[in-house]
Amino acid sequence: MFYFYSRISTAQQNSSRQLENFKSHVGYDVKKVFIEKIQGNVPFFERPEANKMFDEITDDSQRCTVVVDSIDRLGRNLLDILHTIETFTKNGINLKSLKEGFTTLLDNGDENPMAKLVISVMASIGEMERNRIKTRTAEGIAIGKAMGKFTGRKLGTIQSDEKLLQRHQTIQKKLQKGLTVREINEITGASSATIIKVKKVMSNRKMI
């Protein structure tokens, strides 16, 4: 089963070129095309159409391949692209990039060694980027504390259950689909503590 994911940055842009490339691909079905009109810096699993497609794929028992025109359709941020590919692979979803000319999984479901090599190089670069961000964040927090900007949450403040659910509607949907805390963490990037809090509130309210 093939799914086709297209992303353009604005409503003024045209996705026709990407769609034409899809139409010549085996297994093309207009019902399996998901077109996203959103900026590339928005994480993949925070995009409405991407989430809709992922939910449909994970509901399907067949082996599926997501076809993109190029890898940058997944995002502009290397870390987010890597996270998306890793999540796809863990869920048995094959990713095929037409421009780069590779698939992440082989026909038998095993990881593609060549794609794995490319991704591992990307991961190394991503790790360097992660460390750089951590260092800059720590430096910023240290400066902020010195200036009295970071004082933490005021004593006695408690986030209401209602506000918690409103803020984390994506987590709610994933929990209702039966995904684990770890899977939701990998998909949304939310902390395990936050997901567990949402799960507890939903359980108390008989929502799951």
N, C-alpha and C positions, 0 to 999 in steps of 0.2 A: 504494500500500500504506500503510495506516495502523497506527501503533503508539500505544498509550495508556499513559501513565505516570502513576501515582498515588502520592503520598507522604503518609503519616501519621506523626506523631512517635512514637507509642507503640503498643504492642499493644492498649492499652485503648481507643484511638480507633477510629472506624469510618470506613471508606472508601466506604460505601454511597452517600453524596451524590455524590462524584466519579464513581463507577461509573454512577450513574443518568444523569448528564450525558453520559457516554461512550456509553451505550446508544442515545441518540437521535441520535448522530452517524453520518453516512454511513460505510460501510466498517467498522463495529464488528465485531470478532471477539474473542471471549473468549480465544482462543489468543494474541492480540497485546496482551494487557493485562499490564502489569508493575506489581505493587503493592509499594512499599517501606515498611517500618516502621522508620524511622530519623529521627534529629534533623535538622532543616533546616540546621544549621551544618556538617554533614559535606559536603565538596565532592562534586559530582555524580558525578565519575568515580572516587570512592572508595567508592561505594555498590554493593553486590553486584548488585541488580536493574538498576540503571542501566547497569553494565558489561555485564551479560548482554544487555540490550536493544541497546546500542550495537554489540556484537560481532555480534549477529544481523543488525542493519541493514546493517552494513558488509560482511557476507557475502552480502547480497542485491543483485543487480544492478538491481533495480527502484528507481525513485524513491520515496522514503519520506517520510512526514510523521509527526512525533511530536506527539501531542495531549496537552496538559496542561490541567487545570481552571483553573489560574492560574499566572502566571509564578513565584510564590514557591514552587511545588512543586519548582522546580529548585534552590532554595537561599535562604538568608536573606542571604547575603553577595553584595553587588552585583558584586564583582570575579569571584566564582566563576560567577555567572549569566552575565555577559558572556563569560567564558572558554568556558562551555558552548555558548552561542549561536554564538560564533565558530568553535568546533570543528565544530559541526553544519553550519554554512554551508560551511566548507572541504571537508567530506565530502559536500556536496550534499544534506544532510538538512534538510527543511523543519520548522520548529517552529510549531505553532499553539496559541495560548492562548485558551481559550474566554472567560474572564472579561475579559481585556483586548481581545479581539476583533481580533487581528491574526495574520498569518502572516509568517514571515521571508523566504519565497521566493514568487515568482509562479508561475503555472501553467507558464510556459515555462522555469522554473529560475533566472531572474534574481532578484537581491535585490529585495525589496519596498521601494520608496523611502520609504513612510510608516514601515514598521518600521525601516528603516535610520536614519531621522531620530530616532526614539524611542531606538534603541540608541546612536546617536552622542551624544545628550544623556546617556544613562546612562553612556557611556564617559567623558565629560568629568568627570562626578561621580566615576566610578571612578578616574580619573587623579589627581584631588585626594586621594582616599582613599589611593591608592598612595603619593603623595608624603608624606602625613601619616604613614603607617606607616613609610616609610623613615627619615624624620626622627626619629621616636620610637625606632626600632630603633638607629639610629646613636648617639643620645644615651644609650640604655641600655647599649650596648656600651662607649662611652667611659667611662661611670661604672663599669661592671663591671671594665674594665681598670685603672682608677685604684684600685679596691679589690682588685685581684689575682685576680678571679674568672675572667677569660678568659686562660688561658695557652696555649691551643691544644692539639693532640694531642701526647702525650708522644713524644719521639724514640724511634724503633725500633718503635713500635706499628704493626702491619699488620693490616688487616681480612682475615680468611681468605675464600677463595673461597666456601666453604660458607655462612658468615654473610652474605656479600654477596647470594647467591642467596635465602637465607631472608628477608632484609629486603626484597627487591624482587621478590616473586612476581608482582605485577601487570605489571611491566616485562617479566618473562620471557614471560608470556602474550602480550603485545602483540608482542614480537619474534618469537615463534613463529607469529603470524598474518601476519608479513611487513610490519608497519608500520615506517616509517622512524624514525630517531632524533628527527627534528623532530616528526613526528606524535605520538610517544609523549611527548615533552616537552610538547606542547600539551595532550594528554589528561590526563596524570598530574601535570604540574607539576614532575616530577623534572628535575634538571639534565642537560644533554647529557653532561657528564663521567661522571655516574653511569650513565647509560644505556649509554654506550660501554664502561664497565668491565664491566657485566653482559653486554653483547653479546660482549665478548672472552672472558670466562670460558665463556659458553655455546658459543662457536665452538670453543674449545679442548677442550671436553667433548663435541663433536659433537651438541649439543642443538639446533642450528639449522643 
